[in-house]
Amino acid sequence: MVMTNTETHTTHTTHSTHTTHAEATEATARIDFAKAAPKVFKAVIGLDAAARTGLDPALVELIQIRASHLNGCAYCLHMHTNDARKAGESEDRLHMVAVWREARNFFTAKEQAALALTDAVTLVADAGVSDGVYAEAAAQFDETELGHVLGLILAINTWNRIALSTAKVAGTDERQG
C-alpha cells in the first residue's frame, strides 16, 4: 500500500527508550494515541499536511530529520531517513544533517536557513529564536513558505513528543501495515 505525505504521520508514535531489561518488563503500557484521541490525532495530521504544502519534499525531510535528532526521537528519525532515501536523498547528506553547521557545503543556503530555524524552534526554551536566525530564514523564504516551514517544524515537534510519550519503537513504521 502506498501512503501519501498526508498519511506520513498517521502512526508517528513510536520510540524506544534506554531502559534495562528489568525496567522494560515493568514498563507501563502506553496508549495508542490515534485510538485514544482520534480528533486530536487527525488535527495533527491536518497540521502536518497543510504545513508541507508547497515545500520541496527534500527540505521537508531534512527539517523532520533534524528536529527528530534534536528531540532524540528514534522512531521519527528512522521513518524520515527512510522517506528521504525513497525520495532520492543521498546517504552523504543524511549523515551530515546531525552536524549540518560543520558540513554546510552539503546544504544550500535555503536548507541551512531552514535547519537553523528548526534548531531554534525545537530548542526554543534554551535561547528563543534569535533575530538573526529569523532574518536569515525570512531572506530565504517568502512569507507563505516561511509560514509553512514554521508549521512543519511545529508539526514534527508535536509528532516527536507523541512518539516519545507513547514509547513507540524505532523501526516499526506502522504505515507499511
ROVEX-98179 format. One line per 3 residues: number of its first residue (from 0); their letters; for each residue x, y, z of N, C-alpha, C, CB. Coordinates in Angstrom, 1 decimal. Glycine has a CB too. Layout:
<atoms>
NUM = A = X/Y/Z/X/Y/Z/X/Y/Z/X/Y/Z | ...
</atoms>
This chain:
<atoms>
0 = MVM = 0.8/-1.2/0.0/0.0/0.0/0.0/0.9/1.2/0.0/-1.0/0.0/1.2 | 0.6/2.2/-0.9/1.4/3.4/-1.0/0.7/4.5/-0.1/1.5/3.9/-2.4 | 1.5/5.1/0.7/0.9/6.2/1.6/1.3/7.5/1.0/1.5/6.0/3.0
3 = TNT = 0.4/8.5/1.2/0.6/9.8/0.8/1.4/10.6/1.9/-0.7/10.6/0.4 | 1.9/11.8/1.6/2.5/12.6/2.6/1.6/12.9/3.7/3.1/13.9/2.0 | 0.3/13.1/3.4/-0.7/13.4/4.4/-0.8/12.3/5.4/-2.1/13.6/3.8
6 = ETH = -0.6/11.0/4.9/-0.7/9.9/5.8/0.7/9.6/6.5/-1.1/8.7/5.0 | 1.7/10.3/6.2/3.0/10.0/6.7/3.1/9.8/8.2/4.0/11.1/6.3 | 2.3/10.6/8.9/2.4/10.6/10.3/1.2/9.9/11.0/2.6/12.0/10.8
9 = TTH = 0.4/9.2/10.3/-0.8/8.7/10.9/-0.4/7.7/12.0/-1.6/8.0/9.9 | 0.8/7.2/12.0/1.2/6.3/13.0/2.5/6.8/13.6/1.3/4.9/12.5 | 2.8/8.0/13.6/4.0/8.6/14.0/4.1/8.7/15.5/4.1/10.1/13.4
12 = TTH = 4.1/7.5/16.1/4.0/7.5/17.6/4.9/6.4/18.2/2.6/7.3/18.0 | 6.1/6.1/17.7/6.9/5.1/18.3/8.3/5.6/18.6/7.0/3.9/17.3 | 8.8/5.1/19.8/10.1/5.5/20.2/10.6/4.5/21.3/10.2/7.0/20.7
15 = STH = 11.8/4.1/21.2/12.3/3.2/22.3/13.2/4.1/23.2/13.2/2.1/21.7 | 13.2/3.7/24.4/14.0/4.4/25.4/15.2/3.6/25.9/13.1/4.9/26.6 | 16.1/4.2/26.6/17.2/3.5/27.2/16.8/2.9/28.5/18.5/4.4/27.3
18 = TTH = 16.4/1.7/28.5/16.0/1.0/29.7/16.7/-0.3/29.9/14.5/0.8/29.8 | 16.8/-0.8/31.1/17.3/-2.1/31.3/16.2/-3.1/31.0/17.9/-2.3/32.7 | 16.6/-4.4/30.9/15.6/-5.5/30.7/14.6/-5.5/31.8/16.2/-6.8/30.6
21 = AEA = 15.0/-5.3/33.0/14.1/-5.3/34.2/13.1/-4.2/34.1/14.9/-5.3/35.5 | 13.6/-3.0/33.7/12.8/-1.8/33.6/11.8/-2.0/32.5/13.6/-0.6/33.4 | 12.2/-2.6/31.4/11.4/-2.8/30.2/10.2/-3.8/30.6/12.1/-3.4/29.1
24 = TEA = 10.5/-4.8/31.4/9.4/-5.7/31.7/8.4/-5.1/32.7/10.0/-7.0/32.3 | 8.9/-4.1/33.4/8.0/-3.4/34.4/7.3/-2.1/33.8/8.8/-3.0/35.6 | 7.7/-1.8/32.5/7.2/-0.6/31.9/5.7/-0.6/31.8/7.8/-0.4/30.5
27 = TAR = 5.1/0.6/32.0/3.7/0.7/31.9/3.3/0.7/30.4/3.2/2.0/32.6 | 2.2/0.0/30.1/1.7/0.0/28.7/1.3/1.5/28.4/0.6/-1.0/28.5 | 1.6/1.9/27.2/1.2/3.2/26.7/0.0/3.2/25.8/2.4/3.9/26.0
30 = IDF = -0.7/4.3/25.8/-1.9/4.4/24.9/-1.5/4.3/23.4/-2.7/5.6/25.3 | -2.5/4.0/22.6/-2.4/4.1/21.2/-3.1/5.5/21.0/-3.1/3.0/20.4 | -2.2/6.5/20.8/-2.7/7.9/20.7/-3.8/8.1/19.7/-1.6/8.8/20.5
33 = AKA = -3.6/7.5/18.5/-4.6/7.6/17.4/-5.9/7.1/17.8/-4.1/6.9/16.2 | -6.0/6.0/18.6/-7.3/5.5/19.0/-7.8/6.2/20.2/-7.1/4.0/19.3 | -6.9/6.6/21.1/-7.4/7.3/22.4/-7.9/8.7/22.1/-6.2/7.3/23.4
36 = APK = -7.3/9.4/21.2/-7.7/10.8/20.9/-7.7/11.0/19.4/-6.6/11.8/21.6 | -8.7/10.4/18.7/-8.7/10.4/17.3/-8.9/11.8/16.7/-9.8/9.5/16.8 | -9.7/12.7/17.3/-9.9/14.0/16.8/-8.6/14.8/16.9/-11.0/14.8/17.6
39 = VFK = -7.9/14.7/18.0/-6.6/15.3/18.2/-5.6/14.8/17.1/-6.0/15.2/19.6 | -5.5/13.5/17.0/-4.6/12.9/16.1/-4.9/13.3/14.6/-4.8/11.3/16.1 | -6.1/13.4/14.3/-6.5/13.9/12.9/-6.1/15.3/12.7/-8.0/13.7/12.6
42 = AVI = -6.2/16.1/13.8/-5.9/17.5/13.7/-4.4/17.7/13.5/-6.3/18.3/15.0 | -3.6/16.8/14.1/-2.1/16.9/13.9/-1.8/16.5/12.5/-1.4/16.0/14.9 | -2.5/15.5/12.0/-2.3/15.0/10.6/-2.6/16.2/9.7/-3.2/13.8/10.2
45 = GLD = -3.7/16.9/10.0/-4.1/18.1/9.2/-3.0/19.2/9.2/-5.4/18.6/9.6 | -2.5/19.5/10.4/-1.4/20.5/10.5/-0.2/20.0/9.7/-1.0/20.6/12.0 | 0.2/18.8/9.8/1.3/18.3/9.0/1.1/18.4/7.5/1.6/16.8/9.4
48 = AAA = -0.1/18.0/7.1/-0.4/18.0/5.6/-0.4/19.5/5.1/-1.7/17.4/5.3 | -1.0/20.4/5.9/-1.1/21.8/5.5/0.3/22.4/5.5/-2.0/22.5/6.4 | 1.1/22.1/6.4/2.4/22.7/6.5/3.3/22.3/5.4/3.1/22.3/7.8
51 = RTG = 3.3/21.1/4.9/4.2/20.7/3.9/3.8/21.1/2.5/4.3/19.2/3.9 | 2.5/21.6/2.4/2.0/22.1/1.1/2.9/23.1/0.5/0.6/22.6/1.2 | 3.4/22.9/-0.8/4.2/23.8/-1.5/5.7/23.8/-1.1/3.7/25.2/-1.2
54 = LDP = 6.1/23.0/-0.2/7.5/22.9/0.2/8.2/21.8/-0.6/7.7/22.7/1.7 | 9.4/21.9/-0.9/10.3/20.9/-1.5/10.3/19.7/-0.6/11.7/21.5/-1.8 | 9.9/18.5/-1.1/9.9/17.3/-0.3/11.3/17.0/0.3/9.5/16.1/-1.2
57 = ALV = 12.4/17.3/-0.3/13.7/17.1/0.3/13.9/18.0/1.5/14.8/17.3/-0.7 | 13.4/19.2/1.4/13.5/20.2/2.5/12.6/19.7/3.7/13.1/21.6/2.1 | 11.4/19.2/3.4/10.5/18.7/4.4/11.2/17.6/5.2/9.2/18.1/3.7
60 = ELI = 11.9/16.6/4.5/12.5/15.5/5.2/13.7/16.0/6.0/13.0/14.5/4.2 | 14.5/17.0/5.5/15.6/17.5/6.3/15.2/18.1/7.6/16.4/18.5/5.4 | 14.1/18.9/7.5/13.6/19.5/8.7/13.1/18.5/9.7/12.4/20.5/8.4
63 = QIR = 12.4/17.5/9.2/11.9/16.4/10.1/13.0/15.6/10.7/10.9/15.5/9.3 | 14.0/15.3/9.9/15.2/14.6/10.4/15.9/15.4/11.5/16.2/14.2/9.3 | 16.1/16.6/11.2/16.9/17.5/12.2/16.1/17.6/13.5/17.1/18.9/11.6
66 = ASH = 14.8/17.9/13.5/14.1/18.0/14.7/14.1/16.7/15.5/12.6/18.5/14.4 | 14.0/15.6/14.7/13.9/14.3/15.4/15.3/14.0/16.0/13.6/13.2/14.4 | 16.4/14.4/15.4/17.7/14.3/16.0/17.7/15.0/17.4/18.8/14.8/15.1
69 = LNG = 17.3/16.3/17.3/17.4/17.1/18.5/16.5/16.6/19.6/17.0/18.5/18.1 | 15.4/16.1/19.3/14.4/15.6/20.3/14.7/14.1/20.7/13.0/15.6/19.8 | 15.7/13.5/20.1/16.0/12.1/20.4/14.9/11.1/20.1/16.3/12.0/21.9
72 = CAY = 14.2/11.4/19.0/13.1/10.5/18.6/13.5/9.5/17.6/11.9/11.4/18.1 | 13.9/8.4/18.0/14.4/7.3/17.1/13.3/6.9/16.1/14.9/6.1/17.9 | 12.1/6.8/16.6/11.0/6.4/15.7/10.9/7.3/14.5/9.7/6.3/16.4
75 = CLH = 10.8/8.6/14.8/10.6/9.6/13.7/11.9/9.7/12.8/10.3/10.9/14.3 | 13.1/9.6/13.5/14.3/9.6/12.7/14.4/8.5/11.7/15.5/9.6/13.7 | 14.1/7.3/12.2/14.1/6.1/11.3/13.1/6.3/10.2/13.7/4.9/12.1
78 = MHT = 11.9/6.8/10.5/10.9/7.0/9.5/11.3/8.0/8.4/9.6/7.4/10.1 | 11.8/9.1/8.8/12.1/10.2/7.9/13.4/10.0/7.2/12.2/11.5/8.6 | 14.4/9.3/7.7/15.6/9.0/6.9/15.2/8.0/5.8/16.7/8.4/7.8
81 = NDA = 14.3/7.0/6.1/13.8/6.1/5.1/13.0/6.8/4.0/13.0/5.0/5.7 | 12.2/7.7/4.4/11.4/8.5/3.5/12.3/9.3/2.6/10.4/9.4/4.2 | 13.3/9.9/3.2/14.3/10.7/2.4/15.0/9.9/1.4/15.3/11.4/3.3
84 = RKA = 15.5/8.7/1.8/16.1/7.8/0.9/15.2/7.4/-0.3/16.6/6.5/1.6 | 13.9/7.1/0.0/13.0/6.8/-1.0/12.8/7.9/-2.0/11.6/6.4/-0.4 | 12.9/9.2/-1.5/12.7/10.3/-2.3/14.0/10.7/-3.1/12.3/11.5/-1.5
87 = GES = 15.1/9.9/-2.9/16.3/10.1/-3.6/17.4/10.9/-2.9/16.0/10.8/-4.9 | 17.2/11.1/-1.6/18.2/11.8/-0.8/19.5/11.0/-0.7/17.7/12.2/0.6 | 20.7/11.6/-0.8/21.9/10.9/-0.7/22.3/10.5/0.7/23.1/11.8/-1.3
90 = EDR = 23.0/9.4/0.9/23.5/9.0/2.2/24.4/10.0/2.8/24.2/7.6/2.0 | 25.2/10.7/2.0/26.1/11.7/2.5/25.4/12.8/3.2/27.0/12.3/1.3 | 24.3/13.3/2.5/23.6/14.4/3.2/22.8/13.9/4.4/22.6/15.0/2.2
93 = LHM = 22.3/12.7/4.4/21.6/12.2/5.5/22.5/12.1/6.7/21.0/10.8/5.2 | 23.7/11.6/6.5/24.7/11.5/7.6/25.2/12.9/8.1/25.9/10.8/7.1 | 25.1/13.9/7.3/25.5/15.3/7.7/24.5/16.1/8.4/26.0/16.0/6.5
96 = VAV = 23.2/15.7/8.3/22.2/16.5/9.0/22.5/16.8/10.4/20.8/15.8/8.8 | 22.9/15.8/11.2/23.2/16.0/12.6/24.3/17.0/12.8/23.6/14.6/13.2 | 25.2/17.2/11.9/26.3/18.1/12.0/26.3/19.1/10.9/27.7/17.3/12.1
99 = WRE = 25.1/19.6/10.5/25.0/20.4/9.4/25.8/21.7/9.5/23.5/20.8/9.2 | 26.0/22.3/10.7/26.8/23.5/10.8/28.2/23.3/10.4/26.7/24.1/12.2 | 28.7/22.1/10.6/30.1/21.8/10.3/30.2/21.3/8.9/30.7/20.8/11.3
102 = ARN = 29.1/21.0/8.2/29.1/20.4/6.9/28.2/21.3/6.0/28.6/19.0/6.9 | 28.3/22.6/6.1/27.5/23.5/5.3/27.5/23.2/3.8/27.8/24.9/5.6 | 28.7/22.8/3.3/28.8/22.5/1.9/27.9/21.5/1.3/30.3/22.2/1.6
105 = FFT = 27.3/20.7/2.2/26.3/19.7/1.8/24.9/20.3/1.5/26.3/18.6/2.8 | 24.7/21.5/2.0/23.3/22.0/2.0/23.3/23.4/1.4/22.8/22.1/3.5 | 22.2/23.7/0.7/22.0/25.0/0.1/21.8/26.1/1.2/20.8/25.0/-0.9
108 = AKE = 21.9/27.3/0.8/21.7/28.4/1.8/20.2/28.3/2.3/21.9/29.8/1.1 | 19.3/28.0/1.5/17.9/27.8/1.9/17.7/26.7/2.9/17.0/27.6/0.7 | 18.4/25.6/2.6/18.3/24.4/3.6/19.0/24.8/4.9/19.0/23.2/2.9
111 = QAA = 20.1/25.5/4.8/20.8/25.9/6.0/19.9/26.8/6.9/22.1/26.6/5.7 | 19.2/27.8/6.2/18.3/28.7/7.0/17.2/27.9/7.6/17.8/29.7/6.0 | 16.7/26.9/6.9/15.6/26.1/7.5/16.1/25.2/8.6/15.0/25.1/6.4
114 = LAL = 17.3/24.7/8.5/17.9/23.9/9.6/18.2/24.7/10.8/19.2/23.2/9.1 | 18.7/25.9/10.6/18.9/26.8/11.7/17.6/27.2/12.4/19.6/28.1/11.3 | 16.6/27.5/11.6/15.3/27.8/12.2/14.7/26.5/13.0/14.3/28.2/11.1
117 = TDA = 14.9/25.4/12.4/14.5/24.1/13.0/15.2/24.0/14.4/14.8/22.9/12.2 | 16.5/24.2/14.4/17.2/24.1/15.7/16.6/25.1/16.7/18.7/24.5/15.4 | 16.4/26.4/16.3/16.0/27.4/17.2/14.6/27.1/17.7/16.0/28.8/16.5
120 = VTL = 13.7/26.7/16.9/12.3/26.5/17.3/12.2/25.2/18.1/11.4/26.3/16.1 | 12.9/24.2/17.7/12.9/22.9/18.5/13.5/23.1/19.9/13.7/21.8/17.8 | 14.5/23.9/20.0/15.2/24.2/21.3/14.8/25.6/21.8/16.7/24.1/21.1
123 = VAD = 13.6/26.0/21.5/13.1/27.4/21.9/13.3/27.7/23.3/11.7/27.5/21.5 | 13.2/26.8/24.2/13.3/27.1/25.7/14.7/27.4/26.0/12.8/25.9/26.5 | 15.7/27.0/25.2/17.1/27.2/25.5/17.5/28.7/25.3/18.0/26.3/24.7
126 = AGV = 17.1/29.2/24.1/17.6/30.6/23.8/16.6/31.3/22.9/18.9/30.5/23.1 | 15.4/30.8/22.7/14.4/31.5/21.9/14.8/31.4/20.4/14.3/33.0/22.3 | 14.2/32.2/19.6/14.5/32.3/18.2/15.1/33.6/17.9/13.3/32.0/17.2
129 = SDG = 16.4/33.6/17.7/17.1/34.9/17.6/16.7/35.7/16.3/18.7/34.7/17.5 | 16.9/37.0/16.4/16.5/37.9/15.2/17.4/37.4/14.0/16.8/39.3/15.6 | 18.6/37.0/14.2/19.5/36.7/13.1/19.0/35.4/12.4/20.9/36.4/13.6
132 = VYA = 18.6/34.4/13.2/18.1/33.1/12.6/16.8/33.4/11.9/17.9/32.1/13.7 | 15.9/34.2/12.5/14.7/34.5/11.8/14.9/35.3/10.6/13.8/35.3/12.8 | 15.8/36.3/10.6/16.1/37.2/9.4/16.6/36.3/8.3/17.0/38.3/9.8
135 = EAA = 17.5/35.4/8.6/18.1/34.5/7.5/17.0/33.7/6.9/19.2/33.7/8.1 | 16.1/33.1/7.7/15.0/32.3/7.1/14.1/33.2/6.3/14.2/31.6/8.3 | 13.8/34.4/6.8/12.9/35.3/6.1/13.6/35.8/4.7/12.6/36.5/6.9
138 = AQF = 14.9/35.8/4.7/15.6/36.2/3.5/15.6/35.0/2.4/17.0/36.6/3.8 | 15.4/33.8/2.9/15.4/32.6/2.0/14.1/32.2/1.6/16.1/31.5/2.7 | 13.0/32.5/2.3/11.7/32.1/2.0/10.7/33.3/1.9/11.2/31.1/3.1
141 = DET = 9.7/33.2/1.1/8.7/34.2/1.1/7.8/34.0/2.3/7.9/34.2/-0.3 | 6.9/34.9/2.6/6.1/34.8/3.8/5.3/33.5/3.9/5.2/36.0/3.9 | 4.7/33.1/2.8/3.9/31.9/2.8/4.8/30.7/3.0/3.2/31.7/1.4
144 = ELG = 6.0/30.6/2.3/6.9/29.5/2.6/7.4/29.5/4.0/8.1/29.6/1.6 | 7.7/30.6/4.5/8.2/30.7/5.9/7.1/30.2/6.9/8.6/32.1/6.2 | 5.9/30.6/6.6/4.8/30.1/7.5/4.7/28.6/7.4/3.5/30.8/7.0
147 = HVL = 4.9/28.1/6.2/4.8/26.6/6.1/6.0/25.9/6.7/4.7/26.2/4.6 | 7.2/26.5/6.6/8.3/25.9/7.3/8.1/25.9/8.8/9.6/26.7/6.9 | 7.6/27.0/9.3/7.4/27.1/10.8/6.3/26.1/11.2/6.9/28.5/11.2
150 = GLI = 5.2/26.0/10.4/4.2/25.0/10.6/4.7/23.6/10.6/3.1/25.1/9.6 | 5.6/23.2/9.7/6.2/21.9/9.6/7.1/21.6/10.8/7.1/21.8/8.3 | 7.9/22.6/11.3/8.7/22.5/12.5/7.8/22.2/13.7/9.6/23.7/12.7
153 = LAI = 6.7/22.9/13.8/5.8/22.7/14.9/5.2/21.3/14.8/4.7/23.8/14.9 | 4.8/20.9/13.6/4.2/19.6/13.4/5.2/18.4/13.8/3.8/19.4/12.0 | 6.4/18.5/13.3/7.4/17.4/13.6/7.7/17.4/15.1/8.7/17.5/12.8
156 = NTW = 7.8/18.6/15.7/8.0/18.6/17.2/6.8/17.9/17.9/8.2/20.0/17.7 | 5.6/18.2/17.4/4.4/17.5/18.0/4.5/16.0/17.8/3.1/18.1/17.4 | 4.8/15.6/16.6/4.9/14.1/16.3/6.0/13.5/17.2/5.2/13.9/14.8
159 = NRI = 7.2/14.2/17.3/8.2/13.7/18.2/7.7/13.5/19.6/9.4/14.6/18.2 | 7.0/14.4/20.1/6.5/14.3/21.5/5.4/13.3/21.7/5.9/15.7/21.9 | 4.6/13.1/20.7/3.7/12.0/20.7/4.4/10.6/20.7/2.7/12.0/19.5
162 = ALS = 5.4/10.5/19.8/6.2/9.2/19.7/6.9/8.9/21.0/7.1/9.3/18.6 | 7.5/10.0/21.6/8.3/9.8/22.8/7.4/9.5/24.0/9.2/11.0/23.1 | 6.3/10.2/24.1/5.5/10.0/25.3/4.6/8.7/25.2/4.5/11.1/25.5
165 = TAK = 4.5/8.1/24.0/3.7/6.9/23.9/4.7/5.7/23.7/2.7/6.9/22.8 | 6.0/5.9/23.8/7.0/4.9/23.8/7.0/4.0/22.5/7.0/4.1/25.0 | 6.8/4.6/21.4/6.8/3.8/20.1/8.2/3.3/19.9/6.3/4.7/19.0
168 = VAG = 8.3/2.2/19.1/9.6/1.5/18.9/10.2/1.9/17.5/9.4/0.0/19.0 | 11.4/2.3/17.5/12.1/2.7/16.3/12.1/1.4/15.4/13.5/3.2/16.5 | 11.9/1.7/14.1/12.0/0.6/13.1/10.6/-0.1/12.9/12.9/-0.5/13.6
171 = TDE = 9.6/0.4/13.6/8.3/-0.2/13.3/7.4/0.9/12.7/7.6/-0.7/14.7 | 7.6/1.0/11.4/6.8/2.0/10.7/5.4/1.4/10.4/7.5/2.5/9.3 | 4.5/1.8/11.2/3.1/1.2/11.1/2.4/1.6/9.8/2.3/1.6/12.3
174 = RQG = 2.9/2.6/9.1/2.3/3.0/7.8/2.4/1.9/6.8/3.0/4.3/7.3 | 3.3/1.0/7.0/3.5/-0.1/6.0/2.6/-1.2/6.2/5.0/-0.6/6.1 | 1.8/-1.3/7.3/0.9/-2.3/7.6/-0.2/-2.5/6.7/0.4/-2.2/8.9
</atoms>
